[in-house]
Amino acid sequence: MSVPAAPAGQPKKAAAAAWIGSALEYYDFFIYGSAAALIFPEVFFDASDPATATLLSLATFGVAYAARPVGALFLGHFGDRVGRKKIMVFTLVLMGVSTFLIGCLPTRAQVGTLAPVLLVLCRVLQGISAAGEQASANSMTLEHAPSQRRGFFTSFTLSGTQGGQLLATLVFIPIAALPEEQLLSWGWRVPFWLSIAVAVVGYVIRRKLEETPAFAAQQATGEVVRLPLAVLLRDHWADVLRVVAGALVASVSTIFTVWALAYATSDAVGMSRTSMLWVGALANVVALAAIPAWATLSDRVGRRPVYLIGAAGSAVMMFAYLWAISTGSYPLILLLGIATFGVVYSAANGVWPSFYGEMFSTRVRLSGMAIGTQIGFAVAGFAVTFAARIAGPDGDGWSSVALFTAALCVPPVIAVLSARETAKIPTEELGERGARKAPQPETVTA
């Protein structure tokens, strides 16, 4: 099938739309992660048993990841049936509303056990939204991008996640510095309410975006499949498994941003909330530059070598970072935190949007990415809960957590070693058997 080039300017618009949606998604997710580590054990759970309250609070962080595979089945199906744009708009609105509602919830002191039940319900809605957000944004940017720059343009989905996480951290720093009474009464709600502003901006941008040329061509020729999931499991089951395994690398992110934060601010280490939030903020500033840089490198040398640097390197660096926290040396924590999350992990983080998407044809790309990533991300989400268990009753078993995180980096390494290189395959031939490897340079202007 011949696919026309995207109109001038559309690749940039698609990248901007992907960035703002991912920024909202991960602003919401990491506001929740920070609150789950620092606030929710006292607000929604029994504060008389701090260890159990923290464990339960971190478990609610993982609930959204459990909901993601279910959301991926439905949103992936409709994304490959009705288009990328409609799913991108829907997921943005759902994420904004569910996050705002979290900020409105009553506490355990007000309504008892109903409070955590309502919290989990809102968290499930967040998970359903996230299930389609990245897959639709990745598909949109990949199918709009010039073939020789797919890595660079799709990386904006992930630089958006870092931007959202940075925004979440910067918002939470002054909130965490509030007096305890104000923090636990109303202060923690403010970051959740602010999500509406980001959602409105993202909605305006996405409403003006055109559907991708690849999907529009399928609609015009009647090639849109009725049951994308059936075609996906028949023709691409091995690639789905590769994406599931590859997505486990996200465990590095969840351990770094949630468990390590809880560990560093616990009695075992005694770091202040504000100082540790700054570690995350500065690491994300570095990641904003590192992600597109790694992605651009992958356009030149291929996806596989860059991804391997990120996955294998993160397994090693998590030992160094968690050890640094155990020493209580803030300069060491800051340096290794930036190196681990800002630089090394960004190699895998910047490449997977293009690498996973290029495994599938246009007919099933959104379904393949959504289902594969969300199953893997579900494991990554609950990695925080497992880490809390592995760390022992005193919560200071950092070496066991580092070993656990490194073990979760092994399947991504195996997945990428078994995958074919896709960086030089023309967009219209991605996911097809016998695709040629060396397209002529395009004349599309971004």
N, C-alpha and C positions, 0 to 999 in steps of 0.2 A: 504494500500500500504506500503510495507516494504521499508524503506529508508536507504541506506548505510551511515555509518559514514563519515564525511569529512576527507580527508587525513590529516595526521599530519602536523601541521603548517598552514593549511588553515584558521582556525578560527582567528589566529593572523593576517594573511595577509588581510582577509576580514575586520577585525576591523581597520587596518591601512588604507586600501583603503577608508573605510567609513569616517575615521577621516579626511583625507586630503581633500576629496571632500566637507565635511561639513565645514571644515575650510575655503576653498576657497569661498563657497557659502556665509558664514556669514562674512567673511572678506569683500566681495563685498557688501553685504547688509548693514553692519553697517558703512562701509566707506560712503555709500550713505546716511544712516541715520544721521551720524555726519555732512556731508556736507549739507543735507537738513535742518538741524537745525541751522547751523552756517554760511554757505557760499552761498548756492543757492538762498536765498531770494534776495541777492544783485547782483548775477551773471546772473540769468535767469528770474528774475521777476522785477517788478517796485519798485525800492528801495525808491521811494518818499513816498510810503505808506507801512511802515515796517510791520504793523500788517497783512494787506492783503497779502503781499509778503510771510510772514512766513506761513500763513495759506495755501496758494497755494503750497508752497514748501513742506510742510508736507503732503499735499494731493497727491503729486507725489510719496511720499514714499509709500502711500497706493495703488497706481495704480498697482504695481507689485503683491500685494496680491489679487487684483481683477482679474488679469490674471491667477493666480494660479489654480483656479478650472477648467478653460478651459484647461490648460496644463495638469492637472491631468487626465482628461477624456482620452486624447490621449496617454500620456505617461504611465498611468496606464494600459490601454488596451494593448499596445505593450510590456510593461514589463512582463505581465502575458502570452503574446503570444510568444515572442521571447527570453525572459530571462532577468535576472537582470543586467548582466554585460554590455550588449549593451546600456541599458538606462543609466547606471552609467557613461559610457564613453561619451555619447552624451550630457548629462546634464552638465558635467564638461567643455567640449569645449564651449558649448553655453554660459555658465556663464562667462567664461574667456574672450571670444570675446566681449560680450555685455558690460561688465564692462570696458574693455580697450577702447571701442568706446566712452563711456561717457567722459573719459579723453580727447578725441579728439574733442569734440563738440564745435562749435562756441557759443559765449555768446549772450545775448540779445542786447548788445551794438553793436555787429557786424552784426547780421542778423534779429534783431527784434523778432517778435512772433514765427518765425520758430525755434528759440533756445529751448524754452520749449516744443514745439511739438516733436523735435528730442529727447529731454531728456525723455519724456514720452514713446516714441517708444522703446528706449533702456531699459527703466525700465520694459516695458512689456516683452521684451525678457528675462530679469533677472527673472521675475516672472514665465514664462513658464519653464525655467530651474529649478528653485527651486521646482516647482510642482512635478517633478519626482526624484529630487536628494535625499531627505531624505527617501522617501518611498522605492526607489530602494536600497539605502545603508542599511536601516533597515532590509529589506527583505533578503539582502545578508548576513549580519552578523547573523541574527536570524537563518537562515537556515544552516549556517555553524557551529554554536555554539553547544557545548554539551548541552543537555536538562537542566541539573542542573545549568548551568551558562549563560543562555540566557540573563538574565538581565544585567550581567556584560559586556558581549561582545557587545550587542546592544547599551549600554550606550556610546560607543566610537563615535557613530554618534553625540550625543549631546555634549560630551566633545570636539568634533571637532568644533562645533558651538561656544563654549566658547573660544577655541583656536583661531578661526578666528576672533572673536570679540576682543579678547585681542590683536592680531596682528594688527587689524585695528586701535585700540585705540593707541597703541604704535607708529604706523606710523603717526597717525594724530596729536599726541602731538607736535612734532617739527614743523609740517606744520602749526598748529594753532598758534604757537609762532612767525611765520614770520611777518615782517612788513605788514600792511594792503594792501599796493599796490602790493607787491609780492604775498601775499596770494591770492588775488582776480584775479591776472593776470595769473600766472602759477603754483603757489604753490599747489592749490587744485587739480590740474590734476595728480600730481605725484603718490598719492596712487592708483588711478585708473589704471595707466599704470603698476604699479608693480604687478597687479593681473595676468599678463601673466606668470610671473615666477612661481607662485603657481600652475597655471593651467598645465604647462608643467610637473612639478613634479608629480602632481596627475594623469596625463594621463599615464605616464610611469608606475606608480604603478598599475593602474587599468587595463591596457592592459595585465598584467601578471597574473591576478587573474582568477581562474577557476570558472565556473558556479556552483551554489549550488547543492549538492546531491539531494535535494528534487525536484528541478525543472528538473534536468537531468533525474531523475527517471520517472517523468511525461512525458517527451519527449519520453523516451525509450518505455513506455507502451501506448503511444497514448492518454494520459489523459489530455493533454493541451486543454482547452476549446476554442472554436472559438469566443465566445462572453462573455468574462469575466464579463462585466458590467451587462449583463442579469442575469447571475448566481449570481452575487453579490447582486443585488437588489431583487432577488427572495429568496435567502437563508440567506442573512446577512444584510438585511435592518436595523434591530434594532441596530446591532453593528456599522453600518455606522453612524447612528444618535448619538450613544454614542461617537464615535470618533470626530464627528463634535462638539458636546458639550464640550468634553474634551479638544479639541484644542484651545478653547477660553482662556485657561489659559495662552497662549502665549501673551495675552494682557498685562500681567505683564511685560514681557520683552520689548515690544515696548514702553510702557509708561515710563518705567525706563530708557531706552537707548535713547529715542528721545524726548518725551515731557518734562521729568524732566530735561534733559540737556538744552533744550531751556528755560525752566522756570528759572533754576538756573542762567543762564548767561544773563537773561533779566534785564532791569532796575529795576524791582520790587525787585530783590534779589542782583544782582551785583557781583556774583561769577565770577572768571576768567575762560576762556575756558580750560586752561591747568589744573587747579586744579580739575575741574569736570571730565575731561577726565581721570585723575588719579584715581578717585573714581571707574569709570567703569573698568579700568585696574586691580586694586587690587581686586575688586569683582570677576572678571573673573579668576584671579589666584586662589582664594579660590574655585571657582566653578570647576576648573579643578580637584581638589582633591575630592570635595564633590560629584560630579556626579557619579563617579564609586563607591564611598563608599555607597551612597544611593542605587545604583543599586545592589550591592553585598548584602546589607541588604534585598532587595526585593526578591532575590533568596532564602533567608532563611525564611523570615516571610510572603512573599506574596507581590504582586504588590499593592493591594488596600490600605493597611494601610500607606504605604510609600507615595503613590500618594496623599492621603488625607492630610497628613502633609504638602505637598508642596502647594496644591491648597488652602486649608483653611488658612494655615499659611501666604501665600502671601497676601491674602485679608486683613489680620490684619496688616502685616508689611508695606504695601504701605502707610497706614495712618501715621505710624511712620516716614517713610523715607521722604515723601513729607512735613510733619510737620518740620522735621529737616532742609530741604532746606529753608523753610519759615523763620527759625530763623537766617539763615546766618552763623551758627556756623559750620566751616569746620570740626573739630574733630567729631562732632555729625553726620554730613552728611556722613563722611567716615565710621564711625562705623556702622550706621544703613544701609548704602548702601551695605556694605559687608554682614551684617547679612541678609538683605532682598534678595538680588540677588545672593550672593555667597553661602549662606547656605540654607535658607528656600525654595526659588524657585527651587533650584537644586534638591530637593526631587521629585517634579513632573517632572522636566526636565530630570532627569536621568532615570526615570522609564517608561515614556510614549512610548519610542521606542519599548520596549519589550511588554508592556501591550497592546498597540493598535495592534501590529502585531500578537500577540497570539490570538486575537479575530477571525482571519480569517484562512481559509485553504490555502494551497499552491496555489491552482488553482486561487484564487482571492486576495491573500494577498497584492500584490503591488497596485492593483486597489483600494482595500478597504482602505488601508492606505493613498494613494495619494488623493483620492477624499474626504475622511472624514477629513483629516488634513487640506487640502488646503481650503476647505470651511470655516472651523473654523479659519484658519490663515488669511483668507481674512477679516473677521470681526476684528481680532486682529490688522491687518495692518491699517485699517481705524480708529481704536480706538484712534490713535494719533490725527487725524483730529477732531474727536468728542471731545477729551479732550481739544483741542485748543479752540473750541467753548464754551465748558462748563466752561472753566476757566475765561470767561468774557472778556470784552473789554480791561482790563488792564493785562490780562493773569496771574493773581495771585490767582485765585480761587482754590487753591490746595486741599481743603477739598472736593469740588465737584468732582474733578478728582479722588481723592482717593476713594470716594463712588462709582463712576462709575466703577473704576477698580475692587473694591470688588464685585460689582454686577455681573461683567463678570466672577468672580471665582465661582459663585453659580452653573451654569450649569455643569462645570467639577465635582463638588462635587456630584451632582445628578447622573451624568453619571457613576461615579465610584461606587457609592453605588448600582446602578442597575445592574452592570456587575458581571459576575462570576469570581472567582479567577482562574488564569491560570498558575501560576508559576510552579506547579508540574505536569502539563499535558505533556505527551511525545510530541515531536515536530511533529511526523507524525499524531497525533490525534488532533492537534489544529484546532479549527473551525469546528470540526465534532460533530454531535449529539451523546450524550452518551459516550463522551471521558472519559477514566478512569483518576484518579487523582494521582496515586502514582507509577511512573516508577521506575525500578531498577536503581541503580547508573550506569552510563556509564563508559567505560574504555578508552574513547577517550582522547587523550592527545592533548592539545592546543599548 
